[in-house]
């Protein structure tokens, strides 16, 4: 899809969202879209290191008991 067309579709969706759910609904949509973007950009490439960190934390917690 061309960049201009994607911008037009995104603008239309944002306009429909603000008409449907109001300003706070639009803010909520933007926050969730930002969270999804950050998850895709940071979490997915670092998934293995994140799992190692979570597993090592579990071992540290159970070791103290």
C-alpha positions in Angstrom: 0.0 0.0 0.0 1.2 3.5 -0.8 2.2 5.8 2.1 -0.5 8.3 1.3 -3.2 5.7 1.3 -2.1 4.2 4.6 -2.2 7.7 6.1 -5.7 8.3 4.8 -6.9 5.0 6.2 -5.2 5.6 9.6 -6.8 9.1 9.7 -10.2 7.7 8.8 -9.9 5.1 11.5 -8.9 7.7 14.1 -11.7 10.0 13.1 -14.2 7.1 13.4 -12.8 6.2 16.8 -13.1 9.7 18.2 -16.6 10.0 16.9 -17.6 6.6 18.3 -15.8 6.6 21.7 -14.8 10.2 22.3 -11.5 11.7 23.2 -10.6 9.3 26.0 -11.4 6.4 23.7 -8.9 7.8 21.2 -6.3 8.2 23.9 -6.8 4.6 25.0 -6.4 3.4 21.4 -3.2 5.4 20.9 -1.8 4.0 24.2 -2.6 0.4 23.2 -1.2 1.0 19.7 2.0 2.4 21.2 2.3 -0.6 23.6 1.8 -3.0 20.7 4.5 -1.1 18.7 6.9 -1.3 21.6 6.2 -5.0 22.2 6.9 -5.7 18.5 10.0 -3.6 18.3 11.7 -4.6 21.6 10.1 -7.7 23.1 10.0 -10.0 20.2 13.7 -9.6 19.2 14.8 -9.9 22.8 12.4 -12.8 23.7 15.2 -15.3 24.5 17.0 -13.0 26.8 13.8 -12.0 28.5 12.9 -15.7 29.1 16.4 -16.3 30.5 16.0 -13.3 32.9 12.6 -14.5 34.0 13.8 -18.1 34.6 16.9 -16.9 36.6 14.6 -14.7 38.7 12.4 -17.7 39.5 15.5 -19.6 40.6 16.7 -16.8 42.8 13.3 -16.5 44.5 12.9 -20.3 45.2 16.5 -20.6 46.4 15.8 -18.3 49.3 13.0 -20.4 50.7 
